[in-house]
Amino acid sequence: MMFWYGHGMNGWGWFAMSAGTVLFWGLLITVAVMLFRMVGRSGERPSGTRPTTSAEQILGERLARGEIDEEEYRRRLTVLRGAAP
């Protein structure tokens, strides 16, 4: 005897088989998508990090925004480059 309940499956058996199949394919597709995304992002920089900027670039941006004047800019740039003031 193939099944314990006679010659066929009842409604719960069909439901369990259908749910199992849907869960299996959903899990398989989810794993494939996650692997695809992980491989696709391996060459990219993480989105939360900023590109590195040098101290001179930051100093130049501060001058451009008007946070420091030209005299302050030149004094700090001299210190950054290691020359005597």
C-alpha positions in Angstrom: 0.0 0.0 0.0 1.5 3.3 -1.1 -0.5 5.7 1.1 -1.8 5.1 4.5 -5.2 6.7 3.7 -6.2 4.6 0.7 -5.4 5.3 -2.9 -5.1 9.0 -2.8 -4.0 12.0 -0.9 -6.5 14.1 1.1 -6.7 17.9 0.9 -4.1 18.5 3.6 -1.6 16.3 1.8 -2.0 18.4 -1.4 -1.7 21.6 0.6 1.5 20.4 2.3 3.0 19.3 -1.0 2.1 22.6 -2.7 3.4 24.7 0.2 6.6 22.7 0.3 7.2 23.2 -3.4 6.6 27.0 -3.2 8.9 27.3 -0.2 11.6 25.3 -1.9 11.6 27.4 -5.1 11.3 30.6 -3.1 14.3 29.7 -1.0 16.3 28.7 -4.1 15.4 32.0 -5.9 16.3 34.0 -2.8 19.7 32.4 -2.5 20.4 32.9 -6.2 19.5 36.6 -6.0 21.6 37.2 -2.9 24.6 35.5 -4.6 24.1 37.6 -7.7 24.0 40.8 -5.7 27.0 39.9 -3.6 29.1 39.1 -6.8 27.9 42.3 -8.5 28.9 44.5 -5.6 32.4 43.0 -5.0 34.1 45.6 -7.1 32.2 48.6 -5.8 33.0 50.8 -2.8 30.5 50.4 0.1 27.8 53.0 -0.1 28.3 54.3 3.5 31.9 55.4 3.0 33.1 58.7 1.7 36.0 58.9 -0.7 39.2 59.8 1.0 40.3 63.5 0.6 43.6 64.9 1.5 44.1 67.5 4.1 45.0 70.1 1.4 41.8 69.4 -0.4 39.8 69.9 2.8 41.7 73.1 3.5 41.0 74.4 0.0 37.3 73.6 0.4 37.2 75.5 3.7 38.8 78.5 1.9 36.3 78.3 -0.9 33.3 78.2 1.5 34.7 81.3 3.3 35.3 79.5 6.7 39.0 80.7 6.7 40.7 83.6 5.0 43.6 83.5 2.6 46.2 84.2 5.4 44.9 81.3 7.5 44.8 79.1 4.4 48.5 79.8 3.6 49.6 79.4 7.2 47.9 76.0 7.5 49.1 74.9 4.1 52.7 75.7 5.1 52.3 73.6 8.2 50.8 70.7 6.3 53.6 70.7 3.8 56.1 70.6 6.6 58.0 73.8 5.7 59.0 76.3 8.4 56.4 79.1 8.8 
